[in-house]
Amino acid sequence: MDEADERARRAVEAVWRIEAPRLVAGLTRLVGDLGLAEDLAQDALVAALEQWPDDGVPHNPGAWLMTVGKRRAVDLIRRDQNYARKLEQVARDLETAEQTAEGEPGQAADAPEIEDDLLRLVFIACHPVLTPQARTALTLRLLGGLTTAEIARAYLVPEATIAQRIVRAKRTLAEREVPFELPERQELAERLASVLEVIYLIFNEGYTATAGEAWVRPALCEDAVRLARVLAGLMPGESEVHGLVALLELQSSRLGARTAADGTAVLLGDQDRGRWNRMFILRGFAALARSDAARKEAAAPHGSSRSDEVRKGRAAQARAAQARAAASASERAPGPYALQAAIAAAHARALTAEETDWRTIARLYDALAAQLPTPVVELNRAVAVSRADGPGAGLALVDRLVAADALPHYHLLPAVRADLLVRLGRADEAGTEYLRAAELAGNGAERTLLLERARTLGAG
């Protein structure tokens, strides 16, 4: 492969990572089948790999790919009389595109239509009929632009496992006849929560890997942040979407400080905050401000003005109406992602660990626990309370979880309990808890850290 071919290949790969979600989304709307749409998109990719080295990268590569995909759709649909009406629609769209192309396949399609297609794809990939694992794999494949092999490497599982999840997800969507459309008003909040959860799970797997030797996998964090930013652009009126963006930006700011030069894990209190990325912090603050503004706008009696909605266009009007319909009394308070972002912001504002405003963080965890009463949230709240009111107060909350057998296999429960026991001067008990935490830890770097703390206390 000569240098020109290599440049063309790199260009195709870069364009594909950016344009693949929109391409699959647009083709899904046309053919009504997600699996078929992805096959057509792959055909367009092959055509690009074959033609661009000789012809050069087109002026509008995304539109070029879409036009080729539509042509493949026409060829395929012609073979099935049941798709006759769909063929007419595809042909009309293709003719319109070529009339405006001035000899080049594909020009820019209508932007609102493209964005609506992309939003529909987001909701399909994260549909509740799919398992969480399937949603994650399908989202990274369709929206993140990752190959099956890349997803498998990220999650340290065989490529065949990821391939099976994706195939089963597509089959489930087809069998359940999930429509390629935005959720109805009454189900928007629930469906959006599923989308946000998937993106958050992807980020968390990168931020603290559940298995393997590396404690962080930055590439997964980058994919999740990118997906969250795209979603915020598609749904600018949703407070919790901006809240998630803020949370991920702020958490991403710490990635460079979470590991030492030798790869060992560095916990929050021990991190060199000079290594925190200030650009991500500023982005996080800005996203948190947008979340607050969107929440207040949604809670306003009349929402945005009619003239504003007209300027936004019909698709944006529909999204704004859905957002207003989803707003309720409980949503006028910051949602779970916005609250977690506010907690992360409080940490980011502290130039040293000693300057952290733990009372504010504890109050934010109180609000979060009221909305999301899970054992993990309660454990995090216990840490904040221990810093605000002393280790004894935190230990009392942790021991309630222990008594309830709430997190029997969660390594951070004994790890937090050990930290609190150290602060209370109960070293022998703490060493035992660190050893138990190490046994439960699935990540090698984290296990090493816990065992070292146990050895420091004479345990193990």
Beta strands, then each sheet from edge to edge (+ up, - down):
end
